Each structure stands twice: as structure tokens, then as C-alpha cells.
Amino acid sequence: MATQTKLQVIDADAHVIETERTWDYLEPAEEKFRPVLLPNPYDAERQMWAIHGATAGFRFADLSEEQLEELSRKANRDMSTPKAARELDDVSLRLHHMDQLGIDVQVLHNTMWIEQVTQDPDCEAALCRSWNKWLADVYRQSNGRLNWSCVIPTLSLDEAVNQMRFAKENGSVAVCMRPLEGDRSLTDPYFYPVYEEATNLNMAVAVHIANANPTNVQLLRGFPEGFNTMAFALFRVPTIVATYALLMGEAPKLFPKLRWGIIEASAQWVPWIHHEVARRYEARGMAQPEDMFGERQIYVTCQTDDDIPYVLKYAGPNSIVIGTDYGHTDPSSEIDAISIFRGMDGIDEATRERILCHNPKALYNL
């Protein structure tokens, strides 16, 4: 009798939390760009980075195990992770925790680049280079279990391509792109050299929730509802709009082998966008694709509170993946998402295996 191959469970959305040690990979001449942690005026539970004379990005505050347990209790979701594991000071501890969670491989995404970190090209290149070297070092300690999405200096595309090549050689499986990059959208032809190189390297494009347009960020942060309320509009909404642009635009046609991951925006919006695109195809007298997301190789991370059987009717069986948002403490974070998903009703075993294993393997070329 043939032995059954063990299913490799892949966490498609896990994180690293940058620390002061992240920047130890800066060259001596780049030390002037070293970020410094400051209190966050918009959110007492987070910190901000001072970068080259300005503040940018955010960092989750250091919470004790007791505080994380209390936060998890209030949210009714487990968000507890060991500090040395989420900050990757102890890679073996991270791997041990993954074993406890039933996760074989995590794909790591950044935390700081949720906004534009700087408008200085040299500073941006130096910080990206240091971050990528840090993750390369982590990957080498992980026995191939901690793959990652590299960050690139979008103000210097030649340097971006160089860093993508380094990243690919050191465990990176995707290049991080934000829905809005300065005054450009994700689908702006300016970024085509990045997409061409990602195709050549067989790397995915990971479109993580973010907003790198400072004017838009400042506008939304000025609303009276406050930062935590407007974070939905700041980061999630641009990501959904970017997905719509991919479904309606030329980029997936120009780069047909390129895979796109829509990370941490949940998936409950997929039917809405599907309807919007279908209506516009109909209005133009164009035939609607049978598999709208699959034909464009667009993958979306789901959450356990999504109506996944309903979402699958529109996303198709090959376009949904799942992540834990490991290391964060926000509405997407659920450390035991994998085990909860395994026990959910209304999903057949073949679909369950695609979401846990085969779809993320295809997205990240694992």
C-alpha cells in the first residue's frame, strides 16, 4: 500500500516585527539613515519610526504575555506570540511555535513598509537593503521554513531589480508592492521593470495592505473618527481597489506568468468586486472570464470569519489562501487560524487542502 504524503501547511501571511537590530545590516556610510523608535501620536499601543528627519511606518508596542492574553480575550481571537519569535531574535523558537500551530512554512511580510518610509532615494535603498539582508540571514537559520517577501526601493528601480535578485538567491519568494506608491498606482507602467524582473525570477508580487501616498494618508488621518477607525480606509480599501484595477487593467495580460497575492485584506469583498467587474465587462460587450481571479493568477488571503464557501463561488477553487498574520495584534491576526480553518463546516477536503497547501505553493512557487 502506498504511503500518503503529508500535507505541507503554508501560512501565506505571517510577519516580522522590525527592531533596532534590523538596521545592523546598514553599511557604515548608511548609518545616518538608521531609524529610531518614537511614541506614536495616533495610537498609544504602537510606536513610530523616525527616519531621516521624518516619522513613518509603525511598530507594534512590546506587550507582555499577560497583556497579549488579555487582548486576545477581548478580541475573542488568539494573538499571543513569544516576543523573541515575532521579532526573530530566536529563529528556533519561531520554528517551535510553528510546529505547535501545525504550520510547516511561513511567508514573512514586513511591518514598517505599510506606509512610505522616506522620499529620499538613497535612504530608501539603504533601508530596503538592510531589511532584505536581515531576512536573508533569518532564512539561512530556518531550514527553508521561513520564506519571505522582499522590500524594494521604488524610487530607484535599477537598485530595486538588484535587490530582488539578491533576495531571490536568499529565500525570498515575492516582492512586496503597495496599492499606492507615492503618486503612482500599483498598475502604473513605471513599475513594469519590477514586474518583468519578478517574472524572470519566478517571484510573486505580494500586494500587502498598505498606503504609500502621504497626501492620502494625511487626509484620512485628519478625519474625526480617529486612526483606528480610519485604518480600514487607509490600508484595506486601496488594496481592494488595486485588485479591481488588476482585474480590469492590462498588467496581468502584459505579464501573464506573474502571480499576484492580495495579502491581509480578508476575502469577503471578493463577490462584490467580481460583480463590479462582470457588470463593466457586460457594458463593454466583452465576454466575462470563466475564472476571473484564476485566469489573472490573483490569489487572496482569507480569514476564518469570512464566509469562505460563499467567497469560493466567486474566487474559484484555486485562488484562496490563508494566513495567521503572525506577530501582529490587529483585526487580521489569528494565530490559530489554521486549526480553526481545519474544523470549519461547508468546505470539502480537497478544497481545504488547496487553501492550506496547493494554492500558496502555486502563488509563492514553493
C-alpha positions as CSV (number, residue, x, y, z in Angstrom):
1,M,0.0,0.0,0.0
2,A,1.3,3.4,-1.0
3,T,2.1,5.8,1.9
4,Q,0.2,9.0,2.0
5,T,2.3,12.2,1.6
6,K,1.9,14.6,4.5
7,L,0.2,17.8,3.6
8,Q,2.5,20.8,3.8
9,V,0.7,23.6,5.5
10,I,1.7,27.1,4.4
11,D,0.9,30.3,6.3
12,A,0.6,32.7,3.4
13,D,0.6,35.8,5.6
14,A,3.0,35.9,8.6
15,H,5.1,38.9,9.8
16,V,8.3,40.1,11.2
17,I,8.4,42.9,13.7
18,E,11.3,45.2,12.9
19,T,13.6,46.2,15.8
20,E,16.6,48.4,16.2
21,R,18.6,45.2,15.3
22,T,17.1,45.1,11.9
23,W,19.3,48.0,10.9
24,D,22.6,46.4,12.0
25,Y,23.0,45.4,8.4
26,L,23.4,49.0,7.2
27,E,26.8,49.8,5.8
28,P,28.9,52.3,7.8
29,A,28.2,55.1,5.3
30,E,24.5,54.4,5.7
31,E,24.3,54.7,9.5
32,K,23.0,58.3,9.1
33,F,19.8,56.6,7.8
34,R,19.3,54.4,10.9
35,P,15.6,54.5,12.1
36,V,14.9,55.4,15.7
37,L,11.8,54.4,17.6
38,L,9.4,57.1,18.9
39,P,5.9,57.1,20.6
40,N,3.0,57.0,18.1
41,P,0.8,60.2,18.5
42,Y,-2.1,58.4,16.7
43,D,-2.1,55.2,18.7
44,A,-0.8,54.7,22.2
45,E,-0.4,51.0,21.7
46,R,2.1,51.4,18.8
47,Q,5.3,53.2,18.1
48,M,6.6,55.0,15.0
49,W,10.0,55.2,13.4
50,A,11.9,58.4,13.0
51,I,13.6,58.1,9.6
52,H,15.9,60.7,8.1
53,G,14.2,63.7,9.8
54,A,10.6,62.5,9.5
55,T,8.3,59.9,11.1
56,A,7.0,56.9,9.1
57,G,5.5,53.5,9.4
58,F,4.6,51.9,12.7
59,R,5.7,49.3,15.1
60,F,3.5,47.3,17.5
61,A,4.3,48.0,21.1
62,D,6.1,45.4,23.2
63,L,3.3,43.7,25.1
64,S,3.8,41.2,27.9
65,E,2.4,37.7,27.7
66,E,-0.3,38.8,30.1
67,Q,-1.2,41.8,28.0
68,L,-1.4,39.7,24.9
69,E,-3.6,37.2,26.6
70,E,-6.0,40.0,27.8
71,L,-6.0,41.5,24.3
72,S,-6.8,38.1,22.8
73,R,-9.6,37.6,25.3
74,K,-11.2,40.9,24.4
75,A,-11.0,40.2,20.7
76,N,-12.0,36.6,21.0
77,R,-9.0,35.7,18.8
78,D,-5.6,34.3,19.8
79,M,-2.9,36.9,19.1
80,S,-0.3,35.7,21.5
81,T,3.2,35.1,20.2
82,P,6.6,35.0,22.0
83,K,8.5,38.2,21.7
84,A,11.7,36.6,20.6
85,A,9.8,34.7,17.9
86,R,7.9,37.6,16.4
87,E,11.0,39.8,16.4
88,L,13.1,36.8,15.1
89,D,15.8,37.1,17.7
90,D,15.3,33.4,18.2
91,V,14.5,31.6,14.9
92,S,14.4,28.2,16.6
93,L,11.7,29.5,19.0
94,R,9.7,30.7,16.0
95,L,10.0,27.3,14.3
96,H,9.0,25.5,17.5
97,H,5.9,27.7,17.8
98,M,5.0,26.9,14.1
99,D,5.2,23.2,15.0
100,Q,2.8,23.8,17.8
101,L,0.4,25.6,15.4
102,G,0.6,22.9,12.7
103,I,2.4,25.2,10.2
104,D,5.3,23.9,8.1
105,V,6.2,27.1,6.2
106,Q,5.5,30.7,6.8
107,V,5.9,33.5,4.2
108,L,7.1,36.6,6.1
109,H,6.0,40.1,5.3
110,N,7.3,43.4,6.7
111,T,5.6,45.6,9.2
112,M,7.2,49.0,8.7
113,W,6.5,49.5,5.0
114,I,2.8,49.8,5.5
115,E,3.4,53.5,4.6
116,Q,6.0,55.3,2.6
117,V,9.1,55.3,4.8
118,T,11.0,58.1,3.1
119,Q,11.2,60.3,0.0
120,D,14.9,60.1,-0.2
121,P,16.1,57.5,-2.7
122,D,19.4,56.8,-1.0
123,C,17.8,56.4,2.4
124,E,15.1,54.1,0.9
125,A,17.6,51.9,-0.9
126,A,19.7,51.6,2.3
127,L,16.8,50.6,4.5
128,C,15.5,48.1,2.0
129,R,18.9,46.6,1.6
130,S,19.4,46.2,5.4
131,W,15.9,44.7,5.8
132,N,16.5,42.2,3.0
133,K,19.9,41.2,4.4
134,W,18.2,40.6,7.8
135,L,15.6,38.3,6.3
136,A,18.2,36.5,4.2
137,D,20.0,35.8,7.5
138,V,16.8,34.6,9.1
139,Y,16.1,32.3,6.1
140,R,19.5,30.7,6.4
141,Q,18.7,29.7,10.0
142,S,15.2,28.4,9.3
143,N,15.9,25.2,7.3
144,G,13.9,26.6,4.5
145,R,10.8,27.1,6.6
146,L,10.8,31.0,6.7
147,N,10.4,32.3,3.2
148,W,9.8,36.0,2.7
149,S,8.6,38.9,0.6
150,C,11.4,41.4,-0.1
151,V,11.0,45.1,0.1
152,I,12.3,47.3,-2.7
153,P,13.3,50.9,-3.3
154,T,10.6,52.1,-5.7
155,L,12.3,55.4,-6.1
156,S,15.3,53.6,-7.7
157,L,14.1,50.8,-10.0
158,D,17.6,49.7,-11.1
159,E,18.5,49.2,-7.5
160,A,15.2,47.5,-6.9
161,V,16.0,44.9,-9.5
162,N,19.4,44.3,-8.0
163,Q,17.8,43.8,-4.5
164,M,15.2,41.4,-6.0
165,R,18.0,39.3,-7.4
166,F,19.8,39.1,-4.1
167,A,16.5,38.3,-2.3
168,K,15.6,35.5,-4.7
169,E,19.0,33.9,-4.0
170,N,18.3,34.1,-0.3
171,G,14.9,32.6,0.2
172,S,12.6,35.4,-1.0
173,V,9.5,34.2,-2.9
174,A,7.8,37.5,-3.6
175,V,8.4,41.2,-4.0
176,C,6.3,43.5,-1.8
177,M,4.3,46.2,-3.7
178,R,1.8,48.6,-2.1
179,P,-1.5,49.6,-3.7
180,L,-0.4,53.2,-3.8
181,E,3.3,54.0,-4.3
182,G,3.8,57.7,-3.9
183,D,1.7,59.4,-6.7
184,R,1.5,56.2,-8.7
185,S,-0.9,53.2,-8.5
186,L,0.2,49.6,-8.5
187,T,-0.6,49.2,-12.2
188,D,1.4,52.3,-13.4
189,P,3.7,51.3,-16.3
190,Y,6.5,52.9,-14.3
191,F,6.6,49.6,-12.3
192,Y,6.7,47.3,-15.3
193,P,10.5,46.7,-14.9
194,V,9.8,45.3,-11.5
195,Y,7.1,43.0,-12.9
196,E,9.3,41.9,-15.7
197,E,12.1,41.0,-13.3
198,A,9.6,39.3,-11.0
199,T,8.5,37.2,-14.0
200,N,12.1,36.4,-14.9
201,L,12.9,35.4,-11.3
202,N,9.6,33.4,-10.9
203,M,8.7,35.6,-7.9
204,A,5.2,36.6,-6.9
205,V,4.0,40.2,-6.3
206,A,2.7,40.4,-2.8
207,V,0.2,43.3,-2.6
208,H,0.0,43.7,1.2
209,I,-2.5,46.2,2.7
210,A,-0.7,49.5,2.8
211,N,-0.8,53.1,1.6
212,A,2.4,54.8,0.4
213,N,0.7,58.0,-0.7
214,P,1.5,60.6,2.1
215,T,-1.2,63.1,1.0
216,N,-3.9,60.4,1.1
217,V,-2.6,59.1,4.5
218,Q,-2.6,62.6,6.0
219,L,-6.1,63.3,4.7
220,L,-7.6,60.2,6.2
221,R,-5.8,60.6,9.5
222,G,-7.3,64.0,9.9
223,F,-10.8,62.6,10.0
224,P,-12.5,62.9,13.4
225,E,-13.2,59.2,13.6
226,G,-9.5,58.6,14.6
227,F,-6.7,56.5,13.4
228,N,-8.0,53.1,14.4
229,T,-11.4,53.7,12.6
230,M,-9.8,55.1,9.5
231,A,-7.2,52.4,9.2
232,F,-9.8,50.5,7.2
233,A,-9.9,53.3,4.6
234,L,-6.2,53.9,4.9
235,F,-4.9,50.4,4.1
236,R,-7.6,47.9,3.2
237,V,-9.7,50.0,0.7
238,P,-6.7,50.9,-1.5
239,T,-5.8,47.2,-1.7
240,I,-9.3,46.2,-2.8
241,V,-9.2,49.0,-5.4
242,A,-5.8,47.7,-6.6
243,T,-7.3,44.3,-7.1
244,Y,-10.1,45.8,-9.2
245,A,-7.5,47.5,-11.3
246,L,-5.7,44.2,-11.9
247,L,-9.0,42.6,-12.9
248,M,-9.8,45.4,-15.3
249,G,-6.4,46.5,-16.5
250,E,-3.6,45.4,-18.7
251,A,-0.8,44.4,-16.3
252,P,-1.9,40.7,-15.9
253,K,-2.2,40.5,-19.7
254,L,1.3,42.0,-20.3
255,F,2.8,39.7,-17.6
256,P,0.7,36.6,-18.0
257,K,3.1,34.4,-16.0
258,L,3.2,36.8,-13.0
259,R,1.3,35.8,-9.8
260,W,-0.4,38.4,-7.6
261,G,-1.1,37.9,-3.9
262,I,-3.6,40.1,-2.2
263,I,-2.5,39.9,1.4
264,E,-4.4,40.7,4.7
265,A,-7.5,42.4,3.2
266,S,-9.7,39.3,4.1
267,A,-11.8,37.9,1.3
268,Q,-15.4,38.8,2.0
269,W,-15.2,41.6,-0.6
270,V,-14.4,39.2,-3.5
271,P,-18.0,38.7,-4.6
272,W,-18.6,42.4,-4.6
273,I,-15.6,43.1,-6.9
274,H,-16.5,40.1,-9.0
275,H,-19.9,41.6,-9.7
276,E,-18.5,45.1,-10.3
277,V,-16.0,43.7,-12.9
278,A,-18.6,41.5,-14.6
279,R,-21.0,44.4,-15.0
280,R,-18.4,46.5,-16.7
281,Y,-17.3,43.7,-19.0
282,E,-21.0,43.3,-19.9
283,A,-21.4,47.1,-20.5
284,R,-18.4,46.9,-22.9
285,G,-19.8,44.0,-24.8
286,M,-16.9,41.8,-23.6
287,A,-17.1,38.2,-22.6
288,Q,-16.7,37.6,-18.9
289,P,-13.8,35.3,-17.9
290,E,-15.0,32.0,-16.6
291,D,-12.4,32.1,-13.8
292,M,-11.9,35.8,-13.2
293,F,-9.3,35.5,-10.5
294,G,-7.6,32.3,-11.7
295,E,-7.0,33.5,-15.2
296,R,-5.2,36.5,-13.9
297,Q,-3.3,34.4,-11.3
298,I,-4.7,36.6,-8.4
299,Y,-4.7,34.9,-5.0
300,V,-6.4,36.4,-1.9
301,T,-5.8,35.6,1.7
302,C,-9.0,34.7,3.6
303,Q,-9.8,34.9,7.3
304,T,-11.8,32.4,9.4
305,D,-14.6,34.9,9.9
306,D,-15.1,35.2,6.1
307,D,-18.0,33.2,4.6
308,I,-15.5,31.1,2.7
309,P,-17.9,28.7,0.9
310,Y,-19.7,31.8,-0.5
311,V,-16.4,33.5,-1.4
312,L,-15.2,30.4,-3.3
313,K,-18.2,30.6,-5.6
314,Y,-16.7,33.8,-7.0
315,A,-12.9,33.4,-6.4
316,G,-12.8,29.9,-7.7
317,P,-11.1,26.9,-6.1
318,N,-7.5,27.9,-6.9
319,S,-7.3,31.5,-5.7
320,I,-7.8,31.5,-2.0
321,V,-5.0,31.1,0.6
322,I,-5.0,31.6,4.3
323,G,-2.7,33.3,6.8
324,T,-2.3,33.9,10.5
325,D,-0.9,37.5,10.5
326,Y,1.6,36.1,13.0
327,G,3.2,38.8,15.1
328,H,0.5,41.4,14.8
329,T,-2.4,42.4,17.0
330,D,-4.9,43.8,14.6
331,P,-8.2,42.7,13.0
332,S,-6.4,40.2,10.7
333,S,-4.5,38.5,13.5
334,E,-5.5,34.9,14.5
335,I,-2.5,32.7,15.5
336,D,-4.6,29.5,15.4
337,A,-6.3,30.3,12.1
338,I,-5.0,27.1,10.6
339,S,-6.5,24.8,13.2
340,I,-9.8,26.8,13.2
341,F,-10.0,26.6,9.4
342,R,-9.4,22.8,9.5
343,G,-12.6,22.5,11.6
344,M,-14.8,24.8,9.6
345,D,-18.0,23.4,8.0
346,G,-19.1,23.6,4.4
347,I,-15.6,23.1,2.9
348,D,-14.7,19.8,1.3
349,E,-11.4,18.1,2.0
350,A,-10.0,18.7,-1.5
351,T,-10.7,22.5,-1.2
352,R,-9.3,22.6,2.3
353,E,-6.0,21.1,1.0
354,R,-5.9,23.6,-1.9
355,I,-6.2,26.5,0.5
356,L,-3.8,25.2,3.1
357,C,-1.2,23.8,0.7
358,H,-1.6,23.7,-3.1
359,N,-2.7,27.3,-3.7
360,P,0.0,29.0,-1.6
361,K,2.6,26.7,-3.1
362,A,1.5,27.9,-6.6
363,L,1.4,31.6,-5.5
364,Y,4.9,31.6,-4.0
365,N,6.4,28.9,-6.2
366,L,7.4,26.8,-3.1
